[in-house]
């Protein structure tokens, strides 16, 4: 885990949407540009206005280093006992320092405090690094969703 001065996880606010979109877009570009088929790859993958819209139904959490957002994760409650984790991204320059793990553990803690029993998430079937990351955190593959040109895996964790 990267430790130092000025590290914090906090709930995001509307003022953070530009930075959140920037982190997601940079991380998504570096991670998925070579596995999502060319005609389907979008850059940017999300706009600040889309994040703002998602904030109406999800809680976003950001990881800051010296007051700069470098990681993000969101929690969407879909039923009384199931939540979906969305938009888990860490800026490429800050990956491998425990930021994603810290964000995921924070979201899990929030989910437990809300009485959720299970967490679910999606990732690209060829994103083996992401699948391994989530498996290390206790998630397991429970289903697949066929997209136009690839499959997503559905992963789940009992809380």
Secondary structure, DSSP 8 states (H G I E B T S, - for coil): ----TTEEEEE--GGGHHHHHHHHHHHHHHHHTTTS-GGG--SSS--HHHHHHHTTT-EEEEEEETTEEEEEEEEEE-SSSEEEEEEEEE-GGGTTSSHHHHHHHHHHHHHHHTT--EEEEEEETT-HHHHHHHHHTT-EEEEEEE-SSSEEEEEEEE-
